[in-house]
Amino acid sequence: MCVFVQVFKDLFGDMLYNEGFSLRPVLLHPQTRGVVRLKSRDPTDHPYIEPNYLAHPDDIKILLEGTRCNILSLPVDSCYCFLCQNPWP
């Protein structure tokens, strides 16, 4: 079995086949810029890729604001018990 599948089952196995939802902010226009370079002249070599995720402070601020908007958009009375639970063991 693939390690990823086992990790997924370990983390989310209790939640499978139950009702639920998830909200995730997505950064559609990041300010951070990464780098893609050739490692060598060999065309079969994989390129060097440095994505530089979240290096720009505005990217972090936007994701945090999106998370806050997601939480504030939930109906508090019906979702409060889910917001207080830690899904990670």
Secondary structure, DSSP 4 states (H G I P E B T S, - for coil): --HHHHHHHHHHGGGTTS---------SS-S---EEE-SSS-TTSPPEEE--TT-SHHHHHHHHHHHHHHHHHS-HHHHHHHHTS----
